């Protein structure tokens, strides 16, 4: 008989030594152990004693190598954790490994418990790779399946190479199915495009689902942005099973919630749409607003929060800058736990001291209670600036439109106002509350002119009231734009 020489150096740097085969005569067997009948209590007792090391291994190994003991899966499973590399090499180089099926069955049962044991990896990895190297095409797949469980570069590369060969040869695509999840198990970022390509391509369903499982197994290793886009595409697939799995995987991405929300605006299968709704886990919101004297919150902001809470299906609290923080009730904390955090949204339109000093202090308070993501102040959002630009462009009036804003000081404020003028095609004019009198010469000239004038205030304040101009939330287009932006938050 032949066996594989184990005199070569061990696996290093993801490479496997060349196979050396030597002819040797089997050692004489004094007594071949008898394996009791399958399913009998005696057989179970035999296997348990083997697993625990209560009997000598050599007669069993010699009997398997000589073909005198059948290599049944339950027997191989009992031996799996007790063999050294020499014994594994003898077995895999003998007729006992002619059929890989019982080895694969035993390995898939035992490997989850053994892959982290260095002694088991040292015993099995190199002989398995050598056994795979002796096979051709799909015949190598069972041995690579077993080796790949050890997540070692020496197993990953031949697995990757075999998958590419099978694809290039046009082999039975179903032969790829058990290998694709194992490629994902290697968690190597270079494999992400390959798995996504197989999941998107017009392949048999089993292949596409196998690629999706590979993506799920190695999820933390893949670049999130292209994966999120491709999962959105798969969620609209005509195959409802594939679409449902893609939705589940998108929901597991760290930033998957916005992707799920985007899906709700697309044409989806009815069952897939219901699945998306079940996977949405919006975070509860804390809206930080100016408020009015005494911490009073204008009705326009309360109505906005109520509608937003209904749309998102998660609690929405409002905190005025001039009042203490609202109570985070049980529903709020439960929603934060499900979503993994709460989201703080400063509905402030300018980078004044409130945005730079007060908001960080408020964020620190909430961060001590729940996990928190703090958003930039609303005026810095490009989508909000674009909505302002559209509103100004739609307003009647000649000349350059005007945004009235509370006076700001410092270079940061000056840069922001210049940016706002560029993006909105307007002129920013300071208007302090103390001077908010229509009789003021500067203001009266603005109001008497043809240019459209828009106060930079979400809810009515003294400036709006004295000038008789509507606040931003009183303008339907702006209110809906803000609602859409807040609803889409993760």
DAMOLIN-V846885 format. One line per field, one symbol per residue. burial: b if it has 9 or more other C-alpha atoms within 8 Angstrom, else e. A space follows every 10 residues. Layout:
burial = ???
//
This chain:
burial = ebbbbeeeee beebebeeee eeeeeeeeee ebeeeeeeee eebbebbbbb bebeeeeebb bbbbbbbebe bebebbbbbb bebbbbbbbb bbbbbbbeeb ebbbbbbbeb beebbeeeeb bbbbbbbbbb bbeeeebeeb bbbbbbbbbb bbbbbbbbbb ebbebbbeee eebebbbbbb bbbbbbbbee bbeebbebbb eebeeebbbb bbbbbbbbbe ebeeeebbbb bbebbbbeeb ebbbbbbbbb bebeebbbbb bbbbeeebee ebbebbeebb bbbbbbbbbe bbeebebbeb bbebbbebbe eeebbbbbbb bbeeeeeeee ebbebbebbe bbbbbbbbbb bbebbbebbb eebeebbeeb bbeeeebbbb beebbbbbbb bbeeeeeeeb bbbbbbeeee eebbebbeeb bebbbbbbeb bbeeebbbeb eebbebbeee bbbbbbbebb bebbbbbeeb bbbbbeebbe bbbebebbeb
//
